[in-house]
Amino acid sequence: MNSSLGICDEECLATVRGQELRSGLKEPRLLSLIERSGEFILAVLATPEAVTSRPVAQLSIPINGTFEIVREAEEALLIDFSVESCVRIRIKGEKAPELLLELQDDDRTQTFFTQVKSAQDQVASRLTKRKVMDPLQPVAERGPVPVPPQRTNKTANSVGSAVNPPKPKSTSVLPPNLNNSTSTNQTNRVSEDPVQSLASDFGFEANLNHGIKVEEKKNHQNRNVASREPPPVPPLPPRKTSYIPPNPLPPAPVPKERVVSIQTKDNFFKPDSFRPQSWNDSPTSNSIRESMFFSQAGQREYLIQHRVSKKEAEYMDIQTFRFFTGTWNVNGQSPDSSLEPWLCCDPIPPDIYAVGFQELDLSTEAFFYMDSPKEQLWVEAVERSLPPKVKYKRVRLIRLVGMMLIVYVKKPLKNHIKEVAAEHVGTGIMGKMGNKGGVAVRFVLHNTSFCIVNSHLAAHVDDCQRRNQDYKDICARMTFHLLDHPPLSIVKHDVVIWLGDLNYRLFIYDAAEVKQYIAQNQLKKLQESDQLNIQRHNKRAFSDFMEGEVNFIPTYKYDPKTNEWDSSGKCRVPAWCDRILWRGNSVEQLKYQSHMELQTSDHKPVSSLFNIGVKVRNEERYKKVLEGVVRAIDRKENDSLPSLSLSTREFIFENVKFRELQKQHFQIKNDGQVTLYFAFIPKPNDSQYSKSWLRADPSEGFLEPNETMEIYLEVYVSKDSVTLLNSGEDRIEDILVLHLHDGKDYFITVSGNYLPSCFGTSLETLCRMKKPIREIPITKLIDLEKSRMGFLMDDPSTEDKPLKIPKEVWILVNHLYTKSCDQVDLFQTPGLQEELRSIIDCLDTSIPDSISGCNHSVAEALLIFLDALPEPVVCYELYHRCLDCIHDSRLCKQLISQLPRAHRNMFRYLMAFLKELLRHSQNNNLSHNLIATLFASLLIRPPPNLVARQTSQERQKAISFILGFLLSGDEE
């Protein structure tokens, strides 16, 4: 936002720089899309550089029914590194001259276009509603966005005016009804390539468009990374009936959402109320299932595709393609030399590049998911170093803090790439911080699915268990959402390539001994002590993956700008931290090597070259198979109704606890004569097929006659369900409805007992509990919850004087205060799952004198406690007042004094503790900004009905509120 606009209560949604061409000279301009009280304005003003030489009056163009933005057509978008690509647009609006502007064709511009279209959508929607509600308005005179008049030798197409409009040859109007699927639930700063999702709508070359809209929506929604729950589970091999092959049916409609800027710094920690959709509300569980599977034509079409996919050996040919994969931890450095020794190490240009970076940016700004200038520097360095005689097209770019993955494909292959999706998982503290974790891109080449994962796992020699936990977390939580598929995990791909700084070290702690082995070229002897090899052998991590022979010396750690081993005081032991592994069939590794020529970082880059067999469909043979399948289905139809047998229909889960996963399974068998489709469906008046603590996996699928399948029932109490279970308003009781298409329903009962937890219980109730929560009868807990209003209002008549703060909080904070003030990376390194479960159980069952577990586990337990509170420390009703008073410290302190007693005491107690931690910042690496950002999202949460609408400005205000207390003097 620019102060010269004279606007007080407004939000700047997007900004882009350009040049005005109307005057014949290229004059700098700044375009800002601003939302003011629900209205949208496009502000055009001179950039600061232009003001000094030639002041230009600012224009404010309202986005209404007369607003037009037209893009001048150009050649199809293609990566051509020799020419800078630009976009020319014409803008017309009320009380403004027509403008001709030139913008840089980059991600920022595409994001700006997206924002403008979102604004036009909302304006068009309002106009349409007015037509329906106001009969006095002549319908013919109103419309979303009028089509501009035809111009000589030019055509302008209004997107949405036809189902399949012809490709524009000269200009195209930016679409007023673009289905903007970028969610406002962004959390981590993830940099992608928005060009793919907008290409066809803005007159660019149609590119990788299958399933893009829904994929983009899910990719941005999942930036609100789910917390480190459910606990990680090892990846399971894909079940052959749980995957539904692509089909020609029309896609299910995607709900339209308001677009926000991709570049955000404020979505640092959010409550984990956003559960990954794969838990129990996958896209196929409701909209697709109801609209497709339960329609006769839709179910038949899926059945045909299912049968055809089983016969793919009859119509698929295997064609070999060359893949280059590379990984480099660049240690926060900028590129200082050509990357050709790494990227062009083979004389034959590969068909596909997958290039991964770690520690791209080590700055605090990048740590908080802000935009990083290092991203563009390294992207440009990569593109400059690709084979010069071959044109490549970017498939997707995704970044999470310092982890970045870019995938390129040769131009002739671009039309054979489809179903592109990108996701990320943070495995930092509470599973949300993105300093560690993974990013991934998946796609289908011809008819073979690929998943490329770039990860940066936990560091330090002794943290092998955390690395294994990070790996399992990424496998369990990395889920891709496509329009006509159920959620896809990493392992549900034909080929998976996993690269990155995996950080596995050697179980040899003497650097001199390791260097001696290297000097004697005894690499195989060293690899016997390699942690990754040992973990794979013991099936603790990467057990399903293969790795080529490592015949290069360790890639870590070197003195930067040299090939000399680390000479610092720490004298790190050399190790093969940087690795490339794979799983899948028809994969041949041609080369696996490091590149000593590049000396920018303390790591050396690694590359692996593969020949991979890809399934290419023979259309003639495919047609014959398809016809045969259709004839067979026609003959079998009406032979009999589908029938199913279940091994068990009643399940009892005993002693269910907060954040502890329990599983049971049963077997289903198709005992009929026809292929059946089954799905768990919601009961009447329910929106989901189960309660939030219950999940069935798989929740739908096909079964051939006499085929069997294992169904797993998982019970997991997260912060979303813990409060109702603690208070007795919910129980471990549910009935699942297993429905057969064209058949009957089967009912499965789930029951059990729940053990209450102090996690998810209100502060008022906890302050009135002198015993551990497990020792208090459930009836007493219910009474405490009902009577907490007296304590909430500071009623002095309460007979039993309550505690000032919950004893559980005091136990956790006292441990951290006495033992952890100098702990390096406190609140930045995740705890261990086993220790977290032990700490939670200890607090629920006893009043311990001390807590067992490392400092990081205790710190994460405190964060989980705050995140699970049903009412945050700063109460919901004071949320807006809290944000409004950040300019005045006196008002901030006054607001805290108005909190209920338990909340007021809790806030002051935590602030005193955090200030003490910050006095040791030289030892624990904490900063005021980091602590404020972390705790603001836990202490100051918007009311549940406003979470989705919380703006970046509101999040920043909450951070400023906490920062003010951290920087103030000690309270009296």
Sequence and secondary structure as in RCSB ss.txt:
>XXXX:A:sequence
MNSSLGICDEECLATVRGQELRSGLKEPRLLSLIERSGEFILAVLATPEAVTSRPVAQLSIPINGTFEIVREAEE
ALLIDFSVESCVRIRIKGEKAPELLLELQDDDRTQTFFTQVKSAQDQVASRLTKRKVMDPLQPVAERGPVPVPPQ
RTNKTANSVGSAVNPPKPKSTSVLPPNLNNSTSTNQTNRVSEDPVQSLASDFGFEANLNHGIKVEEKKNHQNRNV
ASREPPPVPPLPPRKTSYIPPNPLPPAPVPKERVVSIQTKDNFFKPDSFRPQSWNDSPTSNSIRESMFFSQAGQR
EYLIQHRVSKKEAEYMDIQTFRFFTGTWNVNGQSPDSSLEPWLCCDPIPPDIYAVGFQELDLSTEAFFYMDSPKE
QLWVEAVERSLPPKVKYKRVRLIRLVGMMLIVYVKKPLKNHIKEVAAEHVGTGIMGKMGNKGGVAVRFVLHNTSF
CIVNSHLAAHVDDCQRRNQDYKDICARMTFHLLDHPPLSIVKHDVVIWLGDLNYRLFIYDAAEVKQYIAQNQLKK
LQESDQLNIQRHNKRAFSDFMEGEVNFIPTYKYDPKTNEWDSSGKCRVPAWCDRILWRGNSVEQLKYQSHMELQT
SDHKPVSSLFNIGVKVRNEERYKKVLEGVVRAIDRKENDSLPSLSLSTREFIFENVKFRELQKQHFQIKNDGQVT
LYFAFIPKPNDSQYSKSWLRADPSEGFLEPNETMEIYLEVYVSKDSVTLLNSGEDRIEDILVLHLHDGKDYFITV
SGNYLPSCFGTSLETLCRMKKPIREIPITKLIDLEKSRMGFLMDDPSTEDKPLKIPKEVWILVNHLYTKSCDQVD
LFQTPGLQEELRSIIDCLDTSIPDSISGCNHSVAEALLIFLDALPEPVVCYELYHRCLDCIHDSRLCKQLISQLP
RAHRNMFRYLMAFLKELLRHSQNNNLSHNLIATLFASLLIRPPPNLVARQTSQERQKAISFILGFLLSGDEE
>XXXX:A:secstr
  GGG  SS EEEEEEEEEE TTSS EEEEEEEEEETTEEEEEEE  HHHHHHS    EEEE STT EEEEE  S
     TTS  EEEEEEEETTEEEEEEEEE SHHHHHHHHHHHHHHHHHHHHHHHHHHH TTS GGG  SS     
BTTB    TTSSSS    SSEEE  TT      S   S EEE THHHHTTTTTS   S TTHHHHHHHHHHTTS 
  S S         TTS     SS            S  S  S   TTS  TTTT  GGGTHHIIIIITSHHHHH
HHHHHHHHHTTGGGTEEEEEEEEEEEEEE TT    S  HHHHT SSS  SEEEEEEESS  SHHHHTT   HHH
HHHHHHHHHHS TTS EEEEEEEEETTEEEEEEEEGGGGGGEEEEEEEEEE SGGGT TTSEEEEEEEEETTEEE
EEEEEE   STT HHHHHHHHHHHHHH EE  TTS  EETTSSSEEEEEEE    BS   HHHHHHHHHTT HHH
HHTTBHHHHHHHTTSSSTT B     S   B B TTSSSB  SSS    B  EEEEEESSSEEEEEEEE TT  S
SSB  EEEEEEEEEEEE HHHHHHHHHHHHHHHHHHTTS    EEES  EEEEEEE BT  EEEEEEEEE SSS 
EEEEEE  TT SSSS TTEEEESSEEEE TT EEEEEEEE B HHHHHHHHHTSS SEEEEEEEETTS EEEEEE
EEEE   STTS HHHHHT  S GGGS HHHHHHHHHHHHHHHTT TT SS   SS HHHHHHHHHHHHH TT TT
TTTS   HHHHHHHHHHHHH   SS  S HHHHHHHHHHHHHH SS SS GGGHHHHHHTTT HHHHHHHHHTS 
HHHHHHHHHHHHHHHHHHTTHHHH   HHHHHHHHHHHHS   GGGGGG  HHHHHHHHHHHHHHHHS    
